[in-house]
Amino acid sequence: MNTSEMEAIIIDNVKQILPEKFEIEPGTKLLETGIDSMSFIRLVVLLEESFGVVIEDEEILLENFANVGTIRSLIERCLPNKS
C-alpha cells in the first residue's frame, strides 16, 4: 500500500468520527476539528481495524494524531516488518 492509499483510508476514518463535516487534508490539524476523547478512541479502533494493526497504549499520544501525516507514520510503525 502506498502513501496516498494509506492517507485516503486515514482521511475516511477521520471523517467517520468528526462531529461536523470538515474538509480533511493531510496537513489538517485534527485537534482543531472538535474531536473529543470518545471520538479519539473510536478513531484508534477504526484505524486498527482498517490496517490490521494494534496501536499500543504508549503510542496513543496527541503528537501521533496531530494530522494525517503523523497518523500515517504511526500506522507504518505498527505494521509488521516485511522481511
C-alpha positions as CSV (number, residue, x, y, z in Angstrom):
1,M,0.0,0.0,0.0
2,N,1.4,3.4,-0.9
3,T,1.4,6.6,1.0
4,S,-1.6,8.1,-0.9
5,E,-3.7,5.0,-0.3
6,M,-2.9,5.0,3.4
7,E,-3.7,8.7,3.7
8,A,-7.1,8.2,1.9
9,I,-8.0,5.4,4.3
10,I,-7.0,7.6,7.3
11,I,-9.0,10.6,6.0
12,D,-12.0,8.3,5.5
13,N,-11.6,7.1,9.1
14,V,-11.3,10.7,10.5
15,K,-14.4,11.8,8.6
16,Q,-16.4,9.0,10.3
17,I,-15.7,10.3,13.8
18,L,-15.9,14.0,13.3
19,P,-18.9,15.8,14.8
20,E,-19.3,18.0,11.8
21,K,-18.3,17.9,8.2
22,F,-14.7,19.1,7.8
23,E,-12.5,19.2,4.7
24,I,-9.7,16.9,5.8
25,E,-6.4,17.0,4.1
26,P,-3.0,15.5,5.1
27,G,-2.0,18.7,6.9
28,T,-5.3,19.4,8.7
29,K,-4.7,19.9,12.4
30,L,-7.1,17.3,13.8
31,L,-7.2,18.8,17.3
32,E,-8.8,21.9,15.7
33,T,-11.7,19.9,14.3
34,G,-13.6,19.5,17.6
35,I,-12.6,15.9,18.1
36,D,-13.4,14.7,21.7
37,S,-12.0,11.9,23.7
38,M,-14.7,9.4,22.8
39,S,-14.2,10.2,19.1
40,F,-10.5,9.9,19.5
41,I,-10.8,6.3,20.9
42,R,-13.2,5.5,18.1
43,L,-10.6,6.7,15.6
44,V,-8.0,4.4,17.2
45,V,-10.3,1.4,16.8
46,L,-11.2,2.3,13.2
47,L,-7.5,2.6,12.3
48,E,-6.7,-0.7,14.0
49,E,-9.5,-2.4,12.0
50,S,-8.7,-0.7,8.7
51,F,-5.0,-1.5,8.8
52,G,-5.0,-4.7,10.8
53,V,-2.6,-3.3,13.4
54,V,-2.6,-2.9,17.2
55,I,-1.8,0.6,18.4
56,E,-0.1,0.2,21.7
57,D,-1.2,2.4,24.6
58,E,2.2,4.1,24.8
59,E,1.7,5.2,21.1
60,I,-1.7,6.9,21.8
61,L,-0.2,10.3,22.2
62,L,-1.5,13.6,20.8
63,E,1.6,14.2,18.7
64,N,0.9,10.9,16.9
65,F,-2.5,12.1,15.9
66,A,-1.8,15.7,15.1
67,N,-2.6,15.3,11.4
68,V,-3.0,12.6,8.7
69,G,0.8,12.5,8.1
70,T,1.6,11.8,11.8
71,I,-1.1,9.1,11.9
72,R,0.3,7.5,8.7
73,S,3.8,7.4,10.4
74,L,2.3,5.8,13.4
75,I,0.5,3.2,11.3
76,E,3.7,2.5,9.4
77,R,5.5,1.8,12.7
78,C,2.7,-0.5,13.8
79,L,2.7,-2.6,10.5
80,P,4.6,-5.9,10.7
81,N,8.1,-5.8,9.3
82,K,8.2,-7.2,5.8
83,S,11.5,-9.1,5.7
